[in-house]
């Protein structure tokens, strides 16, 4: 059989066989994006099965607006499935989510980091556990409403940024493995958000006008500190605020309330009867000594970043990567910046920025790009510019 004939026999998801003979599981969160994903695939004739994950005690926050995976969201997902005529299942993943995401979130703050629980959720509960369920159901693919693109390259599936720069979610999916990418599909990656909303209206979905999810799904009203205190009693114990030489300048109300680069809320104005001559920023958190270290903005600048748990989606063996020129994103909302990447042993790497950046925070992700293609990324373990305090 020629390659042209084989290609012609593949459906719109790049899978062999007719859509009617292709089962696709759709991860339905109850929002507009995943609902449109399910409706689109159903319209195209696929054998669609919707699955919604119950990730925490949704009953207590059923009225909360703008949440993800709350009780109302489960109801909305079920309603959409009924509207478009597909089977729908709710899986209780509360214990898995607590262990893999919520517990890690709290512990990360205790280590003086600024975590991204959405990445851990995709990395574990969704793209590991849910993907396994999809296979058990006989599905040929797991589809989600993420704004990223899966492109068939010369060496297999590649992950690319979504075409809508305001909705691109590739930063949150850097930990997707090549094996997972083979099975995943992202029907909305080539669309603008306005197109998705229009499709929701055309399908007359009950969630067509539903608001976007905001904040972290399990953190009511964005008050993450109260969640951490409940999970880890004593996490907000007060301590000293010191400068980069170790001089005590004041007291903090628990390191979980502070992030690298923070300027406001330090309560240091007017110390010793005088205003500080230069604004002070949080430059490091020292959980072992329970100290917040502050300094001038120049102390925030770094060019060399240390990464751990690197996931490689580029070509070839990651261990052979040395001084590779690429672009990186250091926070979800940050612009791409030029850098060079060198692999280290044990899934680690160093990233050297062409121009120093301020406020690079451990616990965040550093994601690698070559144009629109995502080459992977890693978790920021530290930077060489961090001040050591005696």
Order of alpha helices (4+ residues) and beta strands (2+ residues): alpha-beta-alpha-beta-alpha-beta-alpha-alpha-alpha-alpha-beta-beta-beta-alpha-beta-alpha-alpha-beta-beta-beta-beta-beta-beta-beta-beta-beta-beta
